[in-house]
Amino acid sequence: MNGIDIRPMDSQSVVQVAALEQICFAVPWSLAALESELRNPLAIYFVGLERGEVAGYAGMHGICGEGHITNIAVAPDMRRRGVARALLDALLAHAHEHEFTLLTLEVRASNAAAVALYEAAGFYVAGRRKQYYDNPREDALIMTCDVLGEVI
């Protein structure tokens, strides 16, 4: 992706990530929650920077050889420019490098753009969580990707 630098989230970028959370999510994570992820040995978070500013971020937790993607968010003025895919690719590369067998995530059932992004990256719908989200109340699709190409 031209002009976007993908790197691990750090104490410099976490404040911008918290601001992005406020813009992108109905129930955003707090700055304190994001800062705690910097100290979480099970967490990996990446930011996509354009000219030193956070254009987007993505994170996941890894445990027992599996990864769970917690969030992917892109600034509204940076959408449809490949930022989310670059961040997702960074998570997939990390998962492959650490020999995770699979990745999972939840996504709003109505978020067609995100579902299409995940499907293009090899994720498939594995289930549904009824009434998972608030503001508005909505089901989540559980999506899974077999990182090592194994049938699970």
Secondary structure by P-SEA (a helix, b strand, c coil): cccbbbbcccccaaaaaaaaaaacccccccaaaaaaaaacccbbbbbbbccccccccccccccccbbbbccccccccccccaaaaaaaaaaaaaaaaaccccccccccccaaaaaaaaaaacccccccccccccccbbbbbbbbbccccccc
